[in-house]
Amino acid sequence: MIPYLCDVDIVDVNEKLSLHPLRSSDHARHYALLRRIYPPAFSYLWPDNGEGYVERIHGYEAFIRDLAEPDTPYYRVEWDGRAIGILRLQLHYPYPGDPEVPALKLDRLYLGPEARGRGVGTSLLRYTLDLAGDLGKRLVWLERMESNEATVAFYRSRGFRDGGAFRYDGPDMLDQYRGMRRLWYPLT
């Protein structure tokens, strides 16, 4: 069985890649990491280059709320001991297209540019799919920005199917970038 937050302290995905469960004392480090890795990929979405989004989603109060959510492991991703991203899973989160099917949501996966070309995304996706299978889930799903074509293509190339489009309804995002894509992966 694949370990997750409730079972272990650190998950070694492979010899260089590890997942470190986040705790409330990790906020300053987490926030600094997100301020470093989010803007290069997503600043174009926001009039303030994403600063408000990072504060709203990763500020202290939001961070503590996220940590308190049950069955929602939240990790700092490290490569060879260096923080390069985050992974947040919602272990029992219904898929909107078929809420009766047992599902896991890959809620957040942000990686810094230094992760590219190392197989980090593929390894984390494999970990997520294996964990979902071990938990008896029948599908894994996620939501990503349509404008982030490389990420959408990454998931599609690994067998994810189109679950439809919708619009981001949160505050402040530039209107022309509000398109979102829901993707899902069948486990059975």
N, C-alpha and C positions, 0 to 999 in steps of 0.2 A: 504494500500500500504506500502511496505517495504521502509524505508528511506535509502538514500545513501548520499554520500558526499555533493551533491548540496543542500540537504534539511535540514540537521541537523549538529550539532557540534559533538555529540557523539551518537553512536548507542548502546543501551543496548540490547544485544542478549539474555541474561537471567540475573538472579540476580547477578551472579558473573562475567560474560563474557561481555566485552564491546569493541567496535571498536572506535578508536580515529583517526579522519582524520589527516594525516600528512601534515605539512606545512614546508616551507623552514627553519624556525627557529628550527625545530625538527631534523635537520640533525645529529648533534653530538650525540644525544641520539639514533637515528635510527642506525647510523653506529656502535656505541658501542654494541647495541643489536645484530646486525648481526654478529659482530666479536665474540660475545658470543655464539649464537645459531647455526650458520652455520657450523663451523668446526667439532663439535662432530658428526654431521650427514653426512657430505660430504667431509671431508678432504682427504679421500682415493682417490677421483677423480683427485686430483691435485698434481703435484710434489712439490708445495709450500704450501700444506695443505689448499688451498683455499683462501689464502690471496690476490692473484692477482684478483681472481674472485670477492671477496667481494669489493675490491677497484673499479674494472671495473663496476660492476653493482650497487653498493651502495655508491660509492664515491660521493663527493659533486656535481660535474657536472652532473653525471648520475642521481642522486637523483632529481636535479632541472629539468632536462629534463622529468623525469617520472612524476613529479608533474604538469608539464605544459601540459601533454597529455590530450586532452579533453575526457570527459566521461570515466575517468579511476580513480575511487576512490582507494585511497591507505591509508591503515589503520595500526596503531599500535594496536596489539591485547593485551588486558589486562585481567588478571584474578585476581579478588579481588583487583584491583588497581595496580597490578604489571605487567610490560611489559613482555610478554612471546612469542611474535611473530609478524608477519606481514601478511597482506592480501592485495593483489592488484587484482582488477578486471578490465577487459576491456569490457565495457558494450555493445559495438557494434563492435565486432571483428569477421569477417567471419570465419567459420570453413573450413579448406582447403579441406576436403572431400566433401563439399556441400556448396559452398560460397553463394548461393542464399537463404539459410535458415537463418532466423534471429537468431543470436547466441551471447552468452556471453562467454568470455574466463576467466576462473579462472587462472590468469597469475602467481601469486605467493602466496603461502601459506607456510610459514616457521614457525615452532613452536619449542620452546625450550623443553628440556627433561621434564621439570616440568609440561608440558601440558598433558603428557601421562596419560591415565586412567581416565581423568576427563570429557570426552565427548566433548572436545574443538573442535577437528577436525570435528566431526559429527555435532555439533551445527553450526560451520562456513559453512560447506557444505550445511546444511539446509537453513541457511540465504541466501547463494548464489543462491540456486535453487529457493527459494521463490522470491527473487529479480528478477531473470531472468523471472520467470513466470509473475510477475507484470509488467514487461517491454515488455511483449508480445513475448519473445524469444521462439524458438522451441527447442533449445538445448543449453547445457552448455558443454564446452570442456576444455581440459587442456593437458599439456605435462609434463611428468615426466621421470626421469632416470630409465631405465630398471633395473639397478643394485640396485635400491631402491625398492626391492621386497615388503617390508611391505607396502609402500605407494601405489604402484600399486594395491596390494591386497585389501587395504582399499577402494579404489575407486571402484574396481570391486565388492566388497561385498555390495556396496551401489547402485548397478545398472548401473554403468558406463560400456560402451561397448568398445571393442577394435577398435581403428581407424587406427591401423597400426604402424609400426616401422620406424624409421629414425635415422640418426646419427647427433649428436651435431657437429656443424661446427665451433664453437668458438675457440679461441686460448687456448693453454696450457694444456688442459685436457689430462690425460693419455689415450692413444688410446684404450685400452681394456675396457674403461668405457664410450665410446661415444654413446652407444646405448640408444635411447630414445623411449618412448611409448606415442602415442597420444590416449587419451580416451575421450569418449563423452557420454552425458546423454540426452535421449530424454525427452522433457517436454510435448509433445502432442502425 
